[in-house]
Amino acid sequence: MNHPFRLTLLLAVILPAHGLTVQGYRAADHDRFTGFPAAPAVNPGFLFDASKFTGVGWWIWTSGSNTFYAPITAVSPRHLLCASHSVPSGLVNFIDSTGSLVQRAIQSAAAVPNGSGGSSDLCVVTLASPLPPTLAHYPWMNLAGGDASYLGKELVVLGQTPNGTPRGGRAVALAFDGEAGQFAGTHNITWLFDSATSLANDAALSSGDSGGPSFMMKGSHPALVGIHSAIGTVGTKTESYDSFLPHYAARVDTLLAPAGHRLMPAYFTPTTLAIPAATPGTLRRSNPGQVAFPIANSGGQLTGNLAVSISFPPGQQPDALAAPGWVVEAAGTGAWNLRAATLAAGADLSFTANWAALPALPAIEASLSADSDSADAVTASLSVPLGPSFAEWADGLAAPGQTDDPDGDGLENLLEYALGGDPQSGAMILPGGHPLLPVLTLQGGTVTLSYPGRDDAVLRGISYLVESSTSPSTLAGATTLPAGATSSTAPFSPAVPGFVKRTLTWPADSPKRFARVKVELAE
């Protein structure tokens, strides 16, 4: 665009400070606050409804004896946008929806690349801690049709009065232009103001408005279009320049992503989130274990600003959460908040809870919730069953190892566990008078081997292997049973809770044999 205007960055370097020029300015209509800066309160008569702009704050800087209140705008609970030539320091300030002052410290600032190896006049500021839900953060106006679709649209332009009071006016997007000088290559959206002919409420930027926002309305909701950068003046005419956010949206997203955020789009096709059931396989009490919890985008559109909360009841919380691809935003006792900038259509993203020793409970319970900027929130209460274990059984023993024998009766703990013994008594009899050890008998031409076994041996990972051979020296691994062998399982009589009687028989007409029961544990 060819024009006669000479561009000037909007730093308040000319004293006294200027402010947003509004045709027909009236404090009752155009100021967002009353009592600013000593006791700012929302102005109920603000032309554009001040309750919609709680996410537009200010930061304070001084030059000599002069104090300036520079505007800045939230695009996520952790991120603000400002002008690269006017980067804030110290605290940023907001008045929230309850009328309270909210202040946050700045963690870092990064200029948005201009795509040509330099920086644009658009800057992302990261806060040291998130803003509360009582403050708005704004989507970007993502109109279809490229730059031309923004031209002729009305803008809500926010700036400040000479004493720093935030004020607002309107404008109409006129054209696009590139800024010269320090920020060559910045893509700007512009509008024209003529103090001689402009309509009431029309606005022009002035020194001190650096970093303030311009919005377009989607229905009754503001969506961010630009960040104030520069002005050019000739006579009664002022051309105002905003860094055009839609041009830089992808580059801004790159700077937001490490904190698990992206710019919210004003227009989107809804998608659907789901919380599938966790399927970890067999987990055993008092053993180490892990459970992966997937969050799925089961719809057909990419979504963003994925936020997940998971909590566990007291005594069930994991020792750690592994979350590759996620940002762990907050962690408390048994509770975690996680974020991810985007989740593709049809994709899922998991995080894994890890226990050094799973609790001695029937199941682990977890409560999950998930939402995103283009999907409704979903919740789930998940229950992951826990099986019994040797570690749980041995807990509290003075010598709890599988090969230990705390009562000195010749039976290692693993055999006591598998056969139903008491590792601290030395007794060799089960309830009901049944023998604890395997019994081998010969009667009527039939050899019978019987022994107790747990009725949930598969769940516990216990294997009972009968080894038989014609010589004790060749028993190990000899699991081929004698010809004609049959096996059966039946309850004890009287019953032994948790145990069954396993019986193996074979004809006695074969050569003399030795037999034993070997127990293995796979937890």
VEXFI-682919 format. One record per residue (C-alpha): x, y, z. Coordinates in steps of 0.1 Angstrom, whole numbers, padded with zeros to 4 digits, always signed. Each point is the difference from the previous one (the first is absolute). Layout:
BEGIN
XYZ
...
***
This chain:
BEGIN
+0000+0000+0000
+0014+0034-0009
-0007+0027+0025
+0015+0033+0013
+0000-0010+0037
+0032-0002+0019
+0000-0028+0025
+0007+0005+0037
+0001-0028+0026
-0025+0005+0028
+0023+0004+0030
-0009+0029+0021
+0032+0020-0006
-0017+0034-0005
-0010+0016+0032
-0026+0005+0012
-0013-0034-0009
-0027-0003-0027
-0028-0026+0000
-0024-0016-0023
-0018+0026-0020
-0037-0005-0001
-0024+0022-0019
-0025+0016+0023
+0018-0015+0030
-0020-0002+0032
+0014-0017+0031
-0034-0015+0009
-0001-0018-0034
+0036-0007-0009
+0019-0007+0032
+0001-0037+0012
+0006+0010+0036
-0008+0027+0024
+0024+0010+0028
+0031-0010-0020
+0028-0006+0010
-0005+0005+0038
-0032-0020+0003
-0011-0014-0034
-0036-0013-0003
-0018-0012-0031
-0019+0027-0017
-0036-0014-0005
-0006+0025-0028
+0030-0010-0022
-0011+0000-0036
+0011-0035-0007
-0009-0018+0033
+0031+0001+0023
-0008-0035+0014
+0012-0015-0033
+0034+0015+0003
+0013-0012+0033
+0030-0017-0018
+0013+0034-0012
+0023+0012+0028
+0029+0025+0004
+0035+0002+0012
+0017+0031+0015
+0032+0017-0011
+0016+0033+0007
+0020+0026-0018
+0015+0026+0023
-0029+0012+0021
-0027-0013-0024
-0019-0033+0005
-0015-0019-0029
-0026-0028-0001
+0007-0021-0030
-0028-0025-0012
+0006-0037-0004
-0024-0028-0010
-0005-0036+0012
-0002-0028-0026
+0003-0029+0025
+0001-0003+0038
+0038+0001-0004
+0006+0023-0030
-0004+0036-0010
+0006+0019-0032
+0016+0034-0002
+0022+0019-0024
+0037-0010-0004
+0011+0036+0003
-0018+0003+0034
+0007-0031+0020
-0013+0000+0036
+0020-0003+0032
-0011-0004+0036
-0036-0010+0005
-0030+0000-0023
-0034+0011+0014
-0036-0010-0007
-0034+0007+0014
-0019-0033+0000
-0037-0008-0003
-0004+0005+0038
+0015+0034-0001
+0032-0011+0017
+0035+0010-0009
+0021-0030-0014
+0037+0003-0004
+0025-0024-0015
+0037-0001-0004
+0016-0004-0034
+0021-0031-0007
+0013+0007-0035
-0007+0018-0033
+0007-0010-0036
-0005+0020-0032
-0020-0018-0027
+0022-0007-0031
-0009+0020-0031
+0007-0029-0024
+0030+0017-0015
+0026-0007+0026
-0009+0029+0023
-0026+0010+0025
-0035+0014-0004
-0014+0027+0023
-0020-0027+0017
+0012-0016+0033
-0012-0029+0021
+0003+0005+0038
+0000-0031+0022
-0013+0005+0036
+0017-0017+0030
-0034-0013+0011
-0034-0004-0017
-0027+0026+0000
-0032-0010+0019
-0033-0010-0018
-0014+0033+0010
+0020+0016-0027
-0007-0004-0037
+0025-0011-0026
-0008+0006-0036
-0003-0021-0032
+0014+0012-0033
-0024+0010-0028
+0007-0027-0026
-0022+0011-0029
+0001-0021-0031
+0010+0016-0033
+0034+0016+0009
+0008+0036+0007
-0027+0014-0022
-0027-0015+0023
+0010+0023+0028
-0003+0032-0020
-0030+0022+0006
-0007-0017+0034
-0005+0020+0031
+0027+0000+0027
-0003+0006+0037
+0033+0019+0008
+0012+0002+0036
+0026+0025+0012
+0004+0025+0028
-0008+0035+0010
+0028+0025+0007
+0000-0010+0037
+0002-0037-0009
-0037-0009+0005
-0009-0027-0025
-0024+0012-0026
-0016-0013-0032
-0013+0011-0034
-0009-0015-0034
+0017-0001-0034
-0004-0017-0034
+0027-0022-0014
+0013+0018-0031
+0030-0018-0015
+0032-0019+0007
+0035+0015+0000
+0035-0009+0010
+0018+0020+0026
+0034+0016-0008
+0030+0005+0023
+0007-0022+0030
-0027-0025-0007
+0001-0002-0037
-0021-0028-0013
-0027+0002+0027
-0033-0007-0015
-0025+0028+0011
-0037+0006-0003
-0007+0037-0001
-0029+0025+0003
-0004+0037-0007
-0013+0027+0024
-0007+0036-0010
-0007+0023+0028
-0019+0022-0024
-0024-0026-0014
+0001-0032+0021
-0032-0011+0017
-0007+0001+0037
+0018-0029+0019
+0026-0004-0028
+0035-0004+0014
+0036+0005-0010
+0031-0012+0018
+0024+0023+0017
+0033-0001+0019
-0003-0022+0031
-0024-0025-0016
+0028-0025-0009
-0011-0036+0005
-0037+0007+0003
-0026-0023-0018
-0025+0004-0028
-0029-0025-0001
-0027-0011-0024
-0032-0013+0015
-0012-0035-0006
-0036+0005+0011
+0004+0016+0034
+0035-0014+0006
+0033+0018-0008
+0026-0017-0021
+0035+0014-0003
+0011+0014-0034
+0030+0022+0007
+0025+0015+0025
+0007+0037-0002
+0033+0008-0016
+0003+0034-0017
-0017+0031-0014
+0005+0023-0030
-0014+0036-0001
-0005+0026-0027
-0021+0031+0010
-0033-0011+0015
+0005-0036-0011
+0015-0028+0020
+0006-0035-0013
+0003-0026+0028
+0019-0033-0003
-0005-0033+0018
+0022-0030-0003
-0026-0024-0017
-0004-0030+0023
-0015-0024-0026
+0031+0003-0021
+0021-0011+0030
-0023-0025+0016
+0021-0031-0008
+0032+0017+0012
-0017+0011+0032
-0012-0036+0005
+0036-0012-0002
+0009+0023+0029
-0031-0010+0020
+0004-0038-0005
+0027-0006+0026
-0025+0009+0027
-0027-0022-0016
-0020+0029-0016
-0009+0012-0034
-0020+0031-0012
-0037-0008+0002
-0018+0002-0033
-0032+0021+0000
-0015-0023-0027
+0005-0037+0002
-0017-0033-0009
-0008-0018+0033
+0016-0033+0007
-0005-0026+0028
+0023-0011+0029
-0002-0034+0016
+0016-0016+0030
+0005-0037-0008
+0002-0026+0027
+0035-0007+0013
+0011-0036-0010
+0033-0006+0019
-0002-0038+0002
+0004-0018+0033
+0011+0023+0029
+0008-0015+0034
-0002+0016+0033
+0032+0010+0018
+0019-0005-0033
+0014+0028-0023
-0025+0009-0027
-0010+0025-0026
-0032+0011-0016
-0002+0020-0033
-0030+0023-0003
-0008+0010-0036
-0019+0031-0010
-0015-0003-0035
-0011+0025-0026
-0027-0023-0014
-0014+0027-0024
+0011+0010-0034
+0017+0033+0007
+0033+0010+0016
-0006+0016+0034
+0022+0022+0023
+0006+0012+0035
-0006-0035+0013
-0003+0002+0037
-0003-0032+0022
-0003-0004+0038
+0004-0034+0017
-0003-0007+0037
+0003-0030+0023
-0015-0007+0034
+0023+0003+0030
+0022-0031+0003
-0004-0008-0037
+0021+0027-0016
+0029-0010-0022
+0036+0009+0008
+0006+0017-0033
-0017+0009-0033
+0018-0005-0033
-0015+0023-0026
+0020+0002-0033
-0018+0024-0024
-0017+0017+0029
+0008+0030+0021
-0006-0007+0037
-0015+0034+0010
-0006-0008+0037
+0004-0029+0024
-0013-0004+0035
-0005-0029+0023
-0017-0026-0022
-0010+0025-0026
+0015+0012-0033
-0010+0025-0027
+0015-0006-0034
-0002+0019-0033
+0008-0006-0036
+0000+0027-0027
-0018-0022-0026
-0014-0034-0006
-0006-0013-0035
-0033-0014-0012
-0002-0037+0008
+0031+0001+0022
+0005-0007+0036
+0026+0011+0025
+0008-0019+0032
+0017+0007+0033
+0011-0028+0024
-0004-0002+0037
+0028-0020+0018
-0001-0017+0034
+0031-0013+0018
-0025-0022+0019
-0037-0002-0009
-0023+0004+0029
-0015-0030+0018
-0035+0007-0014
-0023-0018-0023
+0003+0028-0026
+0015+0034-0008
-0025+0027-0006
+0006+0031-0021
-0021+0030-0010
+0008+0017-0033
-0013+0030-0019
+0011+0013-0034
-0010+0030-0021
+0014+0020-0029
-0007+0031-0020
-0022-0018-0025
-0016-0028+0019
-0023-0004+0029
+0014-0011+0034
-0001-0037+0008
+0004-0017+0034
+0006-0036+0010
+0003-0020+0032
+0024-0029-0006
+0006-0031+0021
+0030-0022-0007
-0001-0033+0019
+0030-0012+0020
+0007-0037+0004
+0016-0018+0030
+0037-0004+0002
+0028-0018+0019
+0013+0034+0010
-0033+0008+0017
-0001-0034+0017
+0036+0004+0013
-0004+0035+0012
+0009+0002+0036
+0022-0031+0001
+0034+0004+0016
+0015-0018-0030
-0024+0006-0029
+0020-0013-0029
-0012-0029-0022
+0028-0023+0012
-0001+0011+0036
-0013-0024+0027
-0008+0021+0031
-0015-0029+0020
+0028-0024-0008
-0023-0028-0010
+0019-0008-0032
-0026+0016-0023
+0010+0032-0018
-0025+0029+0000
-0010-0006-0036
-0010-0036+0008
-0019+0011+0031
-0018+0026-0022
-0009-0025-0028
-0010-0029+0022
-0019+0020+0028
+0025-0002+0028
+0006+0025+0028
+0036+0013-0003
+0002+0008+0037
-0014-0032+0016
+0019-0030-0013
-0034-0019-0003
-0003-0025-0028
-0037-0004+0002
-0027+0020-0018
-0033+0009+0015
-0022-0031+0002
+0030-0022+0006
+0012-0003-0036
+0037-0004-0006
+0019+0031-0011
+0027-0020-0020
-0007-0021-0031
-0010-0036+0008
+0010-0030-0023
-0018-0032+0005
-0003-0035-0016
-0034-0018+0002
-0016-0026-0021
+0025+0003-0029
-0004+0038-0002
+0025+0026+0011
-0015+0032+0013
+0017+0034+0005
-0021+0026+0018
+0009+0035+0012
-0018+0033+0009
-0001+0028-0025
-0015+0035+0000
-0033+0003-0019
+0011+0033-0015
+0035-0012-0009
-0002+0014-0036
-0009+0035+0014
+0029-0002+0024
+0025-0012-0026
+0006-0033+0018
+0009-0031-0020
+0000-0035+0015
+0022-0023-0021
+0001-0038+0007
+0034-0015-0008
+0005-0038-0001
+0028-0022-0009
+0014-0035+0007
+0030+0017+0018
+0002+0029+0024
+0030+0013-0019
-0021+0005-0032
-0031+0016+0016
+0009+0036-0009
-0021+0010-0030
-0015-0035-0005
-0036+0012-0005
-0010-0028-0023
-0025-0020+0020
-0002-0038+0001
-0021-0017-0026
-0037-0001+0009
+0003+0029+0025
-0032+0020+0007
-0005+0031+0021
-0029+0015+0019
-0009+0030+0023
-0026+0000+0027
-0009+0018+0032
+0014-0013+0032
-0024-0016+0024
-0002+0016+0025
+0007+0031-0021
+0032+0021+0002
-0009+0035-0010
+0019+0012-0031
+0015-0035-0007
-0009-0030-0020
+0013-0036+0000
+0020-0009-0032
+0004-0037-0007
+0021-0018-0026
-0003-0038-0006
+0017-0025-0022
+0002-0038-0002
+0025-0017+0023
+0011-0025-0027
+0027+0023-0012
+0036+0001+0014
+0004+0014+0034
-0001+0038+0000
+0008+0030+0021
-0023+0030-0001
+0000+0035+0014
-0019+0033-0003
+0019+0031-0012
-0015+0035+0006
+0008+0030-0022
-0012+0035+0004
-0003+0026-0028
-0012+0033+0013
***
